[in-house]
């Protein structure tokens, strides 16, 4: 049995440019990956099959050809094996702006590469994944990355502090197509992205203050509850930043440390029991150093 984690992908910012002739929107973003996410397992089999379990499995009912199976078939056609029994534990809300489907597809390609002993490197998997979805390439190697183009131009962030993060989804659907259709104000993609990395949380926040999520305003127009989520996160003790991820409806809060993030989650769960609320963290990358308290350890429920 082979296992792969499929971490939630968070867009710390997302700038959108004018729609291209091929129908895609150019973008600039900083994507990071949290300790909470879905999980996939793979076992040898004569045929290809997918079983979905977990708290959000219902959201994928009726999807006979989702991204996981499409990724598996694409890898098959590129020299993979002939079958596998795949099990997906769906712990993340479906279609919620945190790259769940794309991360699942990337994890499927990584796991099946091992199961079938396919001689494709990460760059080849990125190219293959890019034919299935714009968010899949950044999920192949789930590490902090700047994204450009339609998502296929990636540059690793060399240093990032550990980030205590609260994820909140109010349980509403926000179709990506509708969000882009309602988009009126765009930041464009001409921003000069920094090189190297970020020394600490304060350094990262100074950068994020110069950015925004262009899709937040149209998503809030379609689902006003997103505005309520952001306001509630911002008002929680210890919150340093509240923003929407991707095309929504999941929002995130960056907190001073893991302890304040957990306490904020408890407060919000009591106030909004119907929302999906997950305290988690983004692991430290490189040689960055964060504020005291970051070495508390994994939070309950993290992968």
MITOR-12605 format. One record per residue (C-alpha): x, z, y; residue number from 1. Coordinates in nm, 2 decimals. Each point is the difference from the previous one (the first is absolute). Layout:
<recs>
+--------+--------+--------+-----+
:      x :      z :      y : seq :
+--------+--------+--------+-----+
:      X :      Z :      Y : NUM :
...
+--------+--------+--------+-----+
</recs>
This chain:
<recs>
+--------+--------+--------+-----+
:      x :      z :      y : seq :
+--------+--------+--------+-----+
:   0.00 :   0.00 :   0.00 :   1 :
:   0.13 :  -0.10 :   0.34 :   2 :
:  -0.13 :   0.16 :   0.33 :   3 :
:   0.02 :  -0.10 :   0.36 :   4 :
:  -0.12 :   0.17 :   0.32 :   5 :
:  -0.19 :  -0.20 :   0.25 :   6 :
:   0.05 :   0.19 :   0.33 :   7 :
:  -0.24 :  -0.03 :   0.29 :   8 :
:   0.14 :  -0.23 :   0.27 :   9 :
:  -0.04 :   0.12 :   0.36 :  10 :
:   0.04 :  -0.22 :   0.30 :  11 :
:   0.15 :   0.23 :   0.27 :  12 :
:  -0.08 :  -0.27 :   0.25 :  13 :
:  -0.14 :  -0.35 :  -0.03 :  14 :
:   0.03 :  -0.27 :   0.26 :  15 :
:  -0.18 :  -0.33 :  -0.05 :  16 :
:   0.08 :  -0.35 :   0.15 :  17 :
:  -0.21 :  -0.31 :   0.05 :  18 :
:  -0.14 :  -0.15 :  -0.32 :  19 :
:   0.22 :  -0.27 :  -0.15 :  20 :
:  -0.09 :  -0.35 :  -0.11 :  21 :
:   0.01 :   0.11 :  -0.36 :  22 :
:  -0.27 :   0.27 :   0.07 :  23 :
:   0.23 :   0.30 :  -0.02 :  24 :
:   0.07 :   0.24 :   0.29 :  25 :
:   0.36 :   0.08 :   0.08 :  26 :
:   0.07 :   0.37 :   0.02 :  27 :
:   0.25 :   0.27 :   0.07 :  28 :
:  -0.02 :   0.33 :  -0.18 :  29 :
:   0.19 :   0.30 :  -0.13 :  30 :
:  -0.12 :   0.08 :  -0.36 :  31 :
:   0.07 :   0.32 :  -0.18 :  32 :
:  -0.10 :   0.13 :  -0.34 :  33 :
:  -0.14 :   0.35 :  -0.08 :  34 :
:   0.02 :   0.23 :  -0.30 :  35 :
:  -0.37 :  -0.05 :  -0.07 :  36 :
:  -0.12 :  -0.32 :  -0.17 :  37 :
:  -0.13 :  -0.17 :  -0.31 :  38 :
:   0.18 :   0.00 :  -0.33 :  39 :
:   0.03 :  -0.28 :  -0.27 :  40 :
:   0.11 :   0.01 :  -0.36 :  41 :
:   0.09 :  -0.28 :  -0.23 :  42 :
:   0.01 :  -0.04 :  -0.38 :  43 :
:   0.08 :  -0.30 :  -0.22 :  44 :
:  -0.31 :  -0.20 :  -0.12 :  45 :
:  -0.08 :  -0.34 :  -0.12 :  46 :
:  -0.23 :  -0.07 :   0.29 :  47 :
:  -0.02 :   0.09 :   0.37 :  48 :
:  -0.25 :   0.28 :   0.08 :  49 :
:  -0.06 :   0.24 :   0.28 :  50 :
:  -0.18 :   0.34 :  -0.01 :  51 :
:  -0.08 :   0.18 :   0.32 :  52 :
:  -0.05 :   0.37 :   0.03 :  53 :
:   0.02 :   0.27 :   0.26 :  54 :
:  -0.21 :   0.12 :   0.30 :  55 :
:  -0.03 :  -0.34 :   0.16 :  56 :
:  -0.04 :  -0.21 :  -0.32 :  57 :
:  -0.36 :  -0.08 :   0.10 :  58 :
:   0.12 :  -0.20 :   0.30 :  59 :
:   0.16 :  -0.25 :  -0.23 :  60 :
:  -0.30 :  -0.05 :  -0.24 :  61 :
:  -0.09 :  -0.36 :  -0.04 :  62 :
:   0.34 :  -0.12 :   0.10 :  63 :
:   0.10 :  -0.20 :  -0.31 :  64 :
:   0.29 :  -0.16 :   0.18 :  65 :
:   0.15 :   0.25 :   0.24 :  66 :
:   0.35 :  -0.01 :   0.14 :  67 :
:   0.16 :   0.19 :  -0.29 :  68 :
:  -0.12 :  -0.27 :  -0.25 :  69 :
:   0.09 :  -0.28 :   0.24 :  70 :
:   0.35 :   0.14 :   0.04 :  71 :
:   0.04 :   0.04 :  -0.37 :  72 :
:  -0.11 :  -0.36 :  -0.07 :  73 :
:   0.24 :  -0.12 :   0.27 :  74 :
:   0.29 :   0.18 :  -0.16 :  75 :
:  -0.11 :  -0.14 :  -0.34 :  76 :
:   0.02 :  -0.35 :   0.14 :  77 :
:   0.35 :   0.07 :   0.13 :  78 :
:   0.15 :   0.09 :  -0.33 :  79 :
:  -0.18 :   0.32 :  -0.09 :  80 :
:  -0.14 :   0.12 :  -0.33 :  81 :
:  -0.34 :  -0.09 :  -0.15 :  82 :
:  -0.19 :   0.33 :   0.02 :  83 :
:  -0.01 :   0.36 :   0.11 :  84 :
:  -0.25 :   0.29 :   0.01 :  85 :
:   0.00 :   0.11 :   0.37 :  86 :
:  -0.17 :   0.32 :   0.11 :  87 :
:  -0.05 :   0.06 :   0.37 :  88 :
:  -0.08 :   0.35 :   0.13 :  89 :
:  -0.17 :  -0.07 :   0.33 :  90 :
:   0.06 :   0.30 :   0.22 :  91 :
:  -0.02 :  -0.18 :   0.34 :  92 :
:  -0.31 :  -0.12 :   0.17 :  93 :
:  -0.07 :  -0.37 :  -0.05 :  94 :
:   0.05 :  -0.25 :   0.29 :  95 :
:   0.09 :   0.28 :   0.24 :  96 :
:   0.30 :  -0.14 :   0.19 :  97 :
:   0.27 :   0.18 :  -0.20 :  98 :
:   0.11 :  -0.29 :  -0.22 :  99 :
:  -0.14 :   0.14 :  -0.32 : 100 :
:  -0.07 :  -0.34 :  -0.16 : 101 :
:   0.33 :  -0.15 :   0.11 : 102 :
:   0.19 :   0.31 :  -0.11 : 103 :
:  -0.17 :  -0.02 :  -0.34 : 104 :
:   0.09 :  -0.36 :  -0.04 : 105 :
:   0.36 :   0.06 :   0.09 : 106 :
:   0.02 :   0.29 :  -0.24 : 107 :
:  -0.15 :  -0.22 :  -0.27 : 108 :
:   0.27 :  -0.26 :   0.05 : 109 :
:   0.27 :   0.27 :  -0.01 : 110 :
:  -0.14 :   0.16 :  -0.31 : 111 :
:  -0.06 :  -0.33 :  -0.19 : 112 :
:   0.35 :  -0.12 :   0.10 : 113 :
:   0.13 :   0.30 :  -0.20 : 114 :
:  -0.25 :  -0.03 :  -0.29 : 115 :
:   0.06 :  -0.37 :  -0.04 : 116 :
:   0.37 :   0.01 :   0.09 : 117 :
:  -0.04 :  -0.27 :   0.27 : 118 :
:   0.32 :  -0.10 :   0.18 : 119 :
:  -0.15 :  -0.01 :   0.35 : 120 :
:   0.15 :   0.20 :   0.28 : 121 :
:  -0.19 :   0.17 :   0.29 : 122 :
:   0.04 :  -0.31 :   0.22 : 123 :
:  -0.16 :  -0.21 :  -0.27 : 124 :
:  -0.29 :   0.25 :  -0.04 : 125 :
:  -0.05 :  -0.01 :   0.38 : 126 :
:  -0.03 :  -0.37 :   0.00 : 127 :
:  -0.24 :   0.00 :  -0.29 : 128 :
:  -0.20 :   0.28 :   0.15 : 129 :
:  -0.02 :  -0.18 :   0.34 : 130 :
:  -0.20 :  -0.27 :  -0.17 : 131 :
:  -0.27 :   0.25 :  -0.08 : 132 :
:  -0.02 :   0.22 :   0.31 : 133 :
:   0.19 :   0.06 :   0.33 : 134 :
:   0.05 :   0.37 :  -0.06 : 135 :
:   0.14 :  -0.03 :  -0.36 : 136 :
:   0.37 :  -0.08 :   0.10 : 137 :
:   0.05 :   0.32 :   0.19 : 138 :
:  -0.14 :   0.20 :  -0.29 : 139 :
:   0.24 :  -0.14 :  -0.26 : 140 :
:   0.27 :   0.23 :   0.12 : 141 :
:  -0.20 :   0.28 :   0.15 : 142 :
:   0.23 :   0.12 :   0.28 : 143 :
:  -0.04 :   0.02 :   0.38 : 144 :
:   0.02 :  -0.36 :   0.13 : 145 :
:  -0.07 :  -0.20 :   0.31 : 146 :
:  -0.24 :  -0.29 :  -0.07 : 147 :
:  -0.02 :  -0.33 :   0.18 : 148 :
:  -0.14 :  -0.35 :  -0.06 : 149 :
:  -0.32 :   0.05 :  -0.19 : 150 :
:   0.17 :   0.29 :  -0.18 : 151 :
:   0.27 :  -0.19 :  -0.20 : 152 :
:   0.29 :   0.06 :   0.24 : 153 :
:   0.13 :   0.35 :  -0.08 : 154 :
:   0.28 :   0.21 :   0.14 : 155 :
:   0.07 :   0.34 :  -0.15 : 156 :
:   0.01 :   0.31 :   0.22 : 157 :
:   0.33 :   0.16 :  -0.07 : 158 :
:  -0.09 :   0.36 :   0.10 : 159 :
:  -0.34 :   0.17 :   0.03 : 160 :
:  -0.07 :   0.37 :   0.00 : 161 :
:  -0.24 :   0.16 :  -0.24 : 162 :
:  -0.35 :  -0.03 :   0.16 : 163 :
:  -0.28 :   0.25 :  -0.07 : 164 :
:  -0.31 :  -0.22 :   0.00 : 165 :
:  -0.37 :   0.05 :  -0.04 : 166 :
:  -0.21 :  -0.29 :  -0.13 : 167 :
:  -0.37 :   0.00 :   0.08 : 168 :
:  -0.27 :  -0.26 :  -0.10 : 169 :
:  -0.36 :   0.06 :   0.10 : 170 :
:  -0.13 :  -0.21 :  -0.28 : 171 :
:  -0.12 :  -0.31 :   0.19 : 172 :
:   0.09 :  -0.37 :  -0.07 : 173 :
:   0.17 :  -0.20 :   0.27 : 174 :
:   0.05 :  -0.36 :  -0.13 : 175 :
:   0.34 :  -0.13 :   0.13 : 176 :
:  -0.16 :  -0.34 :   0.08 : 177 :
:  -0.25 :   0.16 :   0.23 : 178 :
:   0.26 :   0.21 :   0.17 : 179 :
:   0.21 :  -0.31 :   0.08 : 180 :
:  -0.31 :  -0.18 :   0.12 : 181 :
:  -0.07 :   0.27 :   0.25 : 182 :
:   0.36 :   0.03 :   0.12 : 183 :
:   0.02 :  -0.08 :   0.37 : 184 :
:   0.33 :   0.16 :   0.13 : 185 :
:   0.33 :  -0.07 :  -0.17 : 186 :
:   0.34 :   0.15 :   0.06 : 187 :
:   0.17 :  -0.32 :  -0.14 : 188 :
:   0.31 :   0.00 :  -0.21 : 189 :
:   0.28 :  -0.02 :   0.26 : 190 :
:   0.10 :   0.36 :  -0.01 : 191 :
:   0.37 :   0.06 :  -0.06 : 192 :
:   0.00 :   0.22 :  -0.31 : 193 :
:   0.27 :   0.27 :  -0.02 : 194 :
:   0.29 :  -0.02 :  -0.25 : 195 :
:   0.14 :   0.28 :  -0.21 : 196 :
:  -0.25 :   0.27 :  -0.02 : 197 :
:  -0.15 :   0.32 :   0.15 : 198 :
:   0.20 :   0.32 :   0.04 : 199 :
:  -0.30 :   0.24 :  -0.03 : 200 :
:  -0.37 :   0.02 :   0.05 : 201 :
:   0.03 :   0.02 :   0.38 : 202 :
:   0.20 :  -0.32 :   0.00 : 203 :
:  -0.26 :  -0.18 :  -0.21 : 204 :
:  -0.29 :   0.12 :   0.21 : 205 :
:   0.18 :  -0.12 :   0.32 : 206 :
:   0.01 :  -0.34 :  -0.15 : 207 :
:  -0.36 :   0.01 :  -0.13 : 208 :
:  -0.12 :   0.09 :   0.35 : 209 :
:   0.10 :  -0.36 :   0.10 : 210 :
:  -0.22 :  -0.14 :  -0.27 : 211 :
:  -0.36 :   0.00 :  -0.12 : 212 :
:  -0.23 :  -0.14 :  -0.27 : 213 :
:  -0.17 :  -0.31 :   0.14 : 214 :
:  -0.26 :   0.02 :  -0.27 : 215 :
:  -0.11 :   0.35 :   0.09 : 216 :
:  -0.23 :  -0.10 :   0.29 : 217 :
:  -0.20 :  -0.27 :  -0.19 : 218 :
:  -0.02 :   0.23 :  -0.31 : 219 :
:  -0.14 :   0.28 :   0.22 : 220 :
:  -0.25 :  -0.24 :   0.14 : 221 :
:  -0.12 :  -0.09 :  -0.35 : 222 :
:   0.01 :   0.36 :  -0.13 : 223 :
:  -0.02 :   0.26 :   0.29 : 224 :
:   0.07 :   0.28 :  -0.25 : 225 :
:   0.37 :  -0.11 :   0.01 : 226 :
:   0.01 :   0.12 :   0.35 : 227 :
:  -0.13 :   0.34 :  -0.11 : 228 :
:   0.26 :   0.02 :  -0.27 : 229 :
:   0.28 :  -0.07 :   0.25 : 230 :
:  -0.13 :   0.26 :   0.24 : 231 :
:  -0.03 :   0.26 :  -0.27 : 232 :
:   0.35 :  -0.06 :  -0.13 : 233 :
:   0.15 :   0.01 :   0.36 : 234 :
:  -0.17 :   0.33 :   0.06 : 235 :
:   0.14 :   0.17 :  -0.32 : 236 :
:   0.28 :   0.26 :   0.05 : 237 :
:   0.34 :  -0.15 :  -0.04 : 238 :
:  -0.11 :  -0.37 :   0.04 : 239 :
:   0.26 :  -0.21 :   0.18 : 240 :
:  -0.16 :  -0.35 :  -0.04 : 241 :
:  -0.34 :  -0.13 :  -0.12 : 242 :
:  -0.04 :  -0.37 :  -0.08 : 243 :
:  -0.18 :  -0.24 :  -0.23 : 244 :
:   0.19 :  -0.18 :  -0.28 : 245 :
:  -0.04 :  -0.37 :  -0.06 : 246 :
:  -0.35 :  -0.13 :   0.06 : 247 :
:  -0.15 :   0.34 :  -0.09 : 248 :
:  -0.19 :   0.21 :  -0.05 : 249 :
:   0.27 :   0.24 :  -0.12 : 250 :
:   0.17 :   0.18 :   0.29 : 251 :
:   0.31 :   0.22 :  -0.01 : 252 :
:   0.14 :   0.29 :   0.19 : 253 :
:   0.37 :   0.08 :   0.03 : 254 :
:   0.06 :   0.38 :   0.00 : 255 :
:   0.28 :   0.23 :   0.10 : 256 :
:   0.07 :   0.11 :  -0.35 : 257 :
:  -0.15 :   0.01 :  -0.35 : 258 :
:  -0.16 :   0.35 :   0.05 : 259 :
:  -0.19 :  -0.10 :   0.31 : 260 :
:  -0.11 :  -0.32 :  -0.18 : 261 :
:  -0.15 :   0.19 :  -0.29 : 262 :
:  -0.17 :   0.25 :   0.23 : 263 :
:  -0.15 :  -0.29 :   0.20 : 264 :
:  -0.13 :  -0.15 :  -0.32 : 265 :
:  -0.17 :   0.32 :  -0.09 : 266 :
:  -0.17 :   0.02 :   0.35 : 267 :
:  -0.12 :  -0.36 :  -0.02 : 268 :
:  -0.12 :   0.02 :  -0.35 : 269 :
:  -0.23 :   0.29 :   0.10 : 270 :
:  -0.12 :  -0.19 :   0.31 : 271 :
:  -0.05 :  -0.34 :  -0.18 : 272 :
:  -0.05 :   0.06 :  -0.37 : 273 :
:  -0.11 :  -0.36 :  -0.07 : 274 :
:   0.33 :  -0.15 :   0.12 : 275 :
:   0.30 :  -0.09 :  -0.21 : 276 :
:   0.27 :   0.23 :   0.14 : 277 :
:   0.35 :   0.00 :  -0.15 : 278 :
:   0.30 :   0.19 :   0.13 : 279 :
:   0.32 :  -0.18 :  -0.11 : 280 :
:   0.34 :  -0.10 :   0.13 : 281 :
:   0.23 :  -0.30 :   0.05 : 282 :
:   0.33 :   0.07 :  -0.17 : 283 :
:   0.32 :   0.01 :   0.20 : 284 :
:   0.21 :  -0.31 :   0.00 : 285 :
:   0.37 :  -0.04 :   0.08 : 286 :
:   0.18 :   0.27 :   0.20 : 287 :
:  -0.28 :   0.09 :   0.24 : 288 :
:  -0.06 :   0.37 :   0.07 : 289 :
:  -0.34 :   0.15 :   0.10 : 290 :
:  -0.11 :   0.32 :   0.15 : 291 :
:   0.02 :   0.33 :  -0.19 : 292 :
:  -0.26 :   0.05 :  -0.27 : 293 :
:   0.02 :  -0.35 :  -0.15 : 294 :
:   0.15 :   0.12 :  -0.33 : 295 :
:  -0.31 :   0.19 :  -0.12 : 296 :
:  -0.03 :  -0.23 :  -0.30 : 297 :
:  -0.27 :  -0.22 :  -0.14 : 298 :
:  -0.36 :   0.08 :   0.10 : 299 :
:  -0.27 :   0.07 :  -0.26 : 300 :
:  -0.15 :  -0.32 :  -0.11 : 301 :
:   0.30 :  -0.22 :   0.09 : 302 :
:   0.14 :  -0.24 :  -0.26 : 303 :
+--------+--------+--------+-----+
</recs>
